[in-house]
């Protein structure tokens, strides 16, 4: 168990670097989208955000399952940065509630940077590419939010912000009750951590895979 808690200056630096890349790339992509869509920005953004929020839930489930199942904390690069938090989480599910913003979200920022690089340079002369760029941008934002939603699902209700509690009850973000199903033996289902919308089909897919 001690090996799961390897979190040093190198990992912290990577997480800060991920945030440092994510913020300007996301802002630049959003500005390009606003310029390309003009008065239709809100409509395009809403449609892309809904699709991307579902996609980010599926991605969170696949990644969660993969890092729970394969590799180790000593796997080069991805071990300390990505596998460690998932393995630690099963030994100490409340550890995530003690992580600050950087440790909670830095790795996701780093993972999303290639997606944002592509969105930042995608040509936006035709509607198809505008839609693709919007989807990529909001998927990156959705993936960024997955760890925060996961953290809220483990926090005491009294410590959770009121708007988040409302969103959990409405099913817009992952609820405590839904996520607790992942932490029940045999711990092989309900891997999605954004909102849980895609848990049912992913559970069936993983059962078929096994």
Beta strands, then each sheet from edge to edge (+ up, - down):
end
